[in-house]
Amino acid sequence: MHSPEPLTQLASHRARNRRGSRPLASLVKWALAAAALTVVPAALAAPFAYIANSASNTVTVLDIGAGNQPVATVPVQSRPLGVAVTPDNQEIYVTNYDSSSVSVISAATNQVTHTIANVPGPTGIAVSPDGARIYVSSRLDGAVYAFHRSGKSFIAVQSVGQSPYGLVVSNDGARLFVTNTSGNSVVLNASTLEVIAQVGSFYNVALTPDDNRLYGASLNSDYISAINPASFVQQLPTITGTGGPAGMAVTPDGKHLYAANYSAGTVAAIDLASHAILATIQVGAGPVGLAVTQDGKSVYVAINGENRVAVIDTLTRMVTASIPVGAAPYSLGNFISSHKGAPQFQFAGFFSPVDNAPTVNRMKAGGAVPIKFGLGGDQAMGVMAAGSPSSAQTACPGSAAVDAVEELTSTAGGSSLQYDAATRLYTYVWKTEKGWSGQCRTLSVKLTDGSIRSVVFHFTK
């Protein structure tokens, strides 16, 4: 069994995996790689689960829509641990710990198209919500590496402390949460990689869809902490008795947290309103990676000690399937795609008077502002999900650019969505509250294709 907290094993590999000091220009090297497939899917269906098998150096691709049928086995480099699927479902990024590299897999062909080299001991990996940036935690360097997805070019590296592991990006794209298993976990400005705050020592993290609550899993101390992402302090009493929490995920509706408990061989289903453990589900020896499908109906768990994946029905909270995969599956991160191909809507960004992230929009609290966005033309009026748009208080980015909103409106907020055929833009008038003065808030527009598009505001008197 490959422990998800392999401190001794990882230390033993330090000498042969760490690269010597090199200039930044040589930190990223590329090697084209053709990966042989055991089976090639006839057509790109959806969704898929991508299971990183840490002892067989492969990724098993499961077609969820076809009864969890294994449709491909993709060879990667040595000891794959973390997995991240891009928001458009076109690429899968896999960290290879022993090879100090990241494999990039095409979802269309299930082949490795590129390899990012010289990331010492990579573990966790995450993609920004807009799909533009890739973040990788380097356990041996004690750092986070950032890359442009377009061209896969290197951006920056930021020291974050001892033994960084899990990563998650806020849904507004503004913050990056990085766990440290041997020191304080940190919160970074996702744009600049500036350290904003420190929180407790955790193995992995999960974030609610509204960005209002962060959960940190302490594998060795057997508890899960609820943290306020705005103030970065513990918000509620810890959830204890889970049995060594490792992989975690929040359901898309934000109501439940599922935690894979490595020591106990279970998955805990936790109610996020009361923080009560609703069920403890036996899944097998050493569960690590855990992800929830976009429809919220199923939880997929990589069972590290039994070379298989367990599927849990979120309605009955029972194991409904067990699928053999490669040796010692790990898959720490978001390893499930959402739907076929590119998103249904081709989001063109927010338009004046609102600036897109990372710029912060400054305006007077209590005013109404037209929120304009493009979706590639007229997609009819049912483009926003129920309850959208919504806003939540957030920490004010310390070094982000700030631009005043110059066009406000006297139109009352809450009016129906409008579409202008001449500009090809949708407009929703957002009425803000006077009580928000002095706050920074993230406005999130959730679309019916499942994507969430966000902008940040700073409100003044």
N, C-alpha and C positions, 0 to 999 in steps of 0.2 A: 504494500500500500504506500502511496506517495502522499505524505502529510501535506495539508495546505499551509502549514507553518513550518517549512523545512529549514529551520535556522541552522542546524548543524550541517545538513546536506548542502545548503547554499553556501555556507562559509567554506566548505571543502572545495568548492568549485571556483572560488574567488580568484585564485592565482592564474588558472588557465583560461578564465573568461574575461578578466579585466584587460582592457586595452591600455596601452601606454598613452602618455600625454600627446595629443595631436592638435594641430590648428583646427579652428572651426570649419574651415573649408573642406577638410577631409573627414569630418565626422559622419557625413552621410555618403555612402557608396552604394551603387546599384548593381545588381546582377540579374539579368533576365533569366528566368527559369521556366522550363516547361515541365509541368507536373503530370505524371501519368495517372489516369483515373481507372478505378476498377469498374465503374459503371458510369455512363454518361446519360443524364436525364434527357428524355425526348423533347421536352419543352420546359421553359422556365415557369414553374408554378409557384404558389406561395401559400402560406409562409414556410420557411425552412428553419431548422435548428442546426447550428454549426458547433460540433462537439470536439474540443481540442483534447486529444489523447496523449497525455504527457509522457507515457512510457513507450508508445509505439511511433511517436513523431508523425502523427497524421491528424487530419480533421475529418470526422465522419459527418456527412451531410444527410439530414433526415428531412424528408418531405412530409411536413405536418398535415398538409391537405390530402395526402394520399395514404393516410393511416400510419404515419411515422415510418414509411418505407425508407431504408437507407439507399440513397441514389448515387452516392459518390464517396470515395475515400481519397482525400487529397494529401499527398506527402508534403510535409513542411520540414523545417529544420529541427534541431534538437531541443526537446523538452518544452513543447508548447503549453502555455498556461492561460493567458488572457485572450479574450475574444471580444471584438467590437464590430457590429454591423453598421454601415453608414446609413443615414436617414433615407436615402434614395434606394437602399437595398442593392446597390450595384457592386459594392466591394466589402470584403471581410478582412479585418486586420487581426493578426495572430502574433502574440509575443512568444519568442523562442528563448527560454532562459539560458540554456547551456550554450547556445550559438550566439548570444548577444545580438539578436536580430529580430526583425518583425517581417512576417510574410504577408503579402497582399494578394488576396484571392479574388478573382473575378466571379461574381455570382452567376453570370451568363454561361461561363464555360467550366466553372469549378476547376480552374487552373491557377497556379501561382504566377502572377504577372511580374511582380517586382519583389525584391528583398531589401529592406532598410537595414543597413549594417551599422556596427559600432554603437549600439545602445547597451551598455554593460548590464547584464542580468535583468532584462526587462520582465516585468510581471503584469501589472494592471495596464489597461488601455481603454481610452474613451474617445469619442468623436463629438465635436461641437454640434449643437442642434441644427445649424445650417449646413453641416457637412464639410465645412471649409478647413477645419483643423483637426489634427490627430494629436492626442496627448498620451505619453507613455511614461510609466514610473520605472525608474532604473534603481533596482534594489542595491546593486553593488556600488553605484555612484552616489546614492542618497539624493537623487535628483529627479526632476520631471523634464522630459524632452518634448518639444513641440515641433510639429511639422505642418507645412502647407500640404493639404491633400492634392491640390492642383499642382502637378509636377513633382509631388512628394519632397519638396525642398525643405531643408532644415531651417527652423526659425530661431529657437533659443533653447537654453537649458537653465533650469533654476534649482538651486540646492533647497531641499525641503526637510532634511533631517535624516534620522536613522531608519533604515529598512522600509522605504515607501512601498506600498502594495496596491490597495484598491483605489480606483478613481471614479468620480462621477462629475459630470458637468451640469450646472443648473439649467433648467428648461429655458430660461431667458438668455442663456449663453454667456452670462456675465461672470460667473464664478466657477472655479474648479476646486473640488474637494479631494484631498489626497491623504490617505491614511498612512500612518507610520506605526509599525508594530512594536518598535523599540523606543518610542519617543512620542512627542506631541504630533498629532495629525494637523494638517495646515489647510487654510483656505487661501486660494490664489485668485488674483484678478486674471480671468481667463484670457484677456487680450495681452496684458503686459507681463504676466507671470509674477507680478509683485505679490509678496506675502501680505495678506490682509489680516489674518488672525490665526491663532492656534487653538486647537481643541484637544480632547483627550486622546489617549493611545488606543487605536482601533485597527482591526484587520481589514474591514471592508465597510462601505457606506452605501446607503440608499436614500433617495430623495423623493418626496411626494410630488405629484404632477404640478401642483400649484406653487412649488418651491417654498412652502411655508414651514416644512419640518424636515430635518435631516436625522437619519438614524445611523448610529455607529455600532458595529458589532465587535465585541471584545472576545476573541476566540478562546484565549487561555483563562480569562476571568469569568467567563460564562454569564455575560449580560449584554443587553442592548440598551444604548442610551438614546433618548430623544433630545435633539438639540435645536434651538431656534436659529435658523440661518441668518436672521437679521442682526441678532446680538451675539451669536456664537457662544451662548451659555446653555447649560443643561436646562431644558424646559420642563420636564416632568420626571417623576421617579423612574429609575431604570427598570427594565423588564428583565427579570432574572429567571434562572431555572430552565433555560432553553436547551442547554447541553452542548456548549461550544459553537456559537454561531459563526458561520463562514459566509457563504453567498447569501445575498438578500435581494428582494425586489418588492416594490409596492405595486399593487394592482392599478390598472389605468384609471379606475374611478377614485383612487386615493383612499379607499376605505380599509384595505387590509395590507398587512406586511407579511410576507412569507420568508422564513429564515431556515437555511440548511444548517443543521446542527451536526458538525463533524464528529464530535466525541460520542454523542448519543445515537447517531445513525437515524435521526429523525428530521422532519420538517415541522416547524411551528407555524401555525396560522394565527396571526395576531390582529385583533380589532384595534384600529387606530383611533377610534373615539374614546375607548376606555382603557386601551393598552392591556387588555386581558388576552391571555392565550386561549383561543377558542378550540383549538385541536392540536394534538401532537401526533403526527403521522409517521409510522415506521416505514422507512424507505430502503435501508440497507447500510452496509459498512462504509463510513467515510464520505457522506455527501459534501460536495464543495460548491461548484457553480450552480446557480439557480436563476431562472428567468421566467417571466410570465408572458403569455401570448397577448397580442394587441387587443383581442376581444375579451380578455380577462377570464376566459373559461378554463384555461389549463396552466399548470406550473410544470416546468421541465427541470429536472435535477440530475446533475452529473454525479453518479455514484462511484467515487474514486477507487474504493476497495473491491468492487465487484464487476468492473468493466461493463457498465450498462448505464442507461438513462431511465429514470422513473418519471412517469407522467401522473400528475395529480389533478383530479377534477375539482375546481374551486367551489362547486355547488355542494357536492357530497363530501368533499375533503377526504377522498379515498384514492388510492393508487389504482389507475385504470389501465396502465400499460407499462411494460418493462422491455426495453429495446437493447440488445447487445451492441456494443460499440468497440472501440479499440482499447488498448491497455491503459489503465489509470486515467480515466477521463477527468478533466479539470474544469475548463471553460469558465473562468472567473470573468464576469462582465455581461454585457448585453449580447447574447449569442443567438437571438431569434429575430428573423426578419419580419417585416410587418405585412407586406402585400406585394403583389407582382409588379416588377419593374419600377419605374419612376413614380413619384407621388402623382395622384390624380390631378392636382392643381399645380401649375407651374408658377410658384410664388415669385413675384418680381420685386418684392421689397415694399417698405413703407415709403410714402411720398410726402413732399412738403405739404403742411408745415412741420411734419415730424421727421426727425433724423433717425436712421437705423443705428443699432448697437454697433460698436461700443459707446457711441456718443450719447450723453445724457441730455434729455430735453428739459429745459428749465421753463416753468410757467407758474402763474399765480394760482394758488389753491382756490377752488370753487368755480373756476372757469370751465368753459366747454371747448373742446378741441376736435376738429374733424380728423378722424383716423382714416387715411386713404391708403389703399393697397391694391396691387395688381395681381391677377391670377391668370394672365395670358389671354384675356378676353372675357366675354360674357359666359359665365358658368351657371347662370340662373341665380335665384336668390337664396337657395338653401345651402349656402357654402359654409355658414358658421354653425358649429356644434351647439347643442343646448347649453345654456349658462354662459356662453361666450359673447362678448369679451369679459374678462375678470381681471382684477388687480390685487396685488399683495405688497405689503411693505417689504422693502429690501434694504440691504446695506448700501450706502452711497459709495460708488467706486472712487477711490482716492485720487487716481491719476488720469481718469478718463476725460476726454474732451467734453465741454458743456456748450450747448447752443440754445439760445432763447427761442421759444415758440412764438413766432411773430404774427400768426394768423389764428385768432380765436373766433368764436361765433356766439351769437346770442341764442341760437337754436337750442332748445332743451335737449338734454341727453336722453337716451333710451328710445329714440326714434328708430324706425325700421331701417334696415340696411338699404342703401341706394346704389344704383349702378349708372355710370355716365358712359354712354356709348362713344362719345366724342373723345374722351380721355382714356377710355378702356380701364377705368378705375372704380373700385368699390369705395364707399364712404360710410362710416358710422360715426355719429357725433357722440363723443364721450364726455359726460358731465362729471367733473371732479368735485370733491368735498372740501369745504373750507377748513375742516379739521385736519386735513393732510399737510397743512403748512409746516415746513421744516423737515418733511419726510422725503425719502426717495421711495418710489413705488414702481413695480414692474407691471405693465399692462400686457396681458397675454390674450392673443386671438387664436382660439382653437378652431381649426377647420374640420369639416366633415370627412376629410381624408385621413384624419388622425394626427396631422401635423400641428405644432404649436408655434406661433410666431410672436415674438415679444419685443417690446421697446421699454426703455427706462426713463422715468420722469423724476425731476427734483422740484418740489413745490415750495413756493415762497409766499409770503404774506401779500 
